[in-house]
């Protein structure tokens, strides 16, 4: 099992990884963050709104399903948001340099970290 800090350090080992955070979506506050390139406090709060909006939309549509991840593709970056299935109200946020990162490997990395992080 990984601590939050170990999980964040593991995320940053992937080529193209810039920064990441584990966020409590009830408060919008980061439980831990590491890396640079994005103001992670602002990102934690803003992406909390993204997760809440998607959950609300799924309820409105009557979708009885779970979010595996949310991908936001920018010109130069990928932003991945992965709600934790074992810890309701918590998500992992991951920012990658689009020119260096492998999106499939990044999604796999988040899957593995979600299984292994303990807090």
HELIX and SHEET records of a PDB file:
HELIX    1   1 UNK A    4  UNK A   11  1                                   8    
HELIX    2   2 UNK A   40  UNK A   60  1                                  21    
HELIX    3   3 UNK A  103  UNK A  116  1                                  14    
SHEET    1   A 5 UNK A  29  UNK A  35  0                                        
SHEET    2   A 5 UNK A  17  UNK A  24 -1                                        
SHEET    3   A 5 UNK A  90  UNK A  97 -1                                        
SHEET    4   A 5 UNK A  77  UNK A  83 -1                                        
SHEET    5   A 5 UNK A  70  UNK A  73 -1                                        
END                                                                             
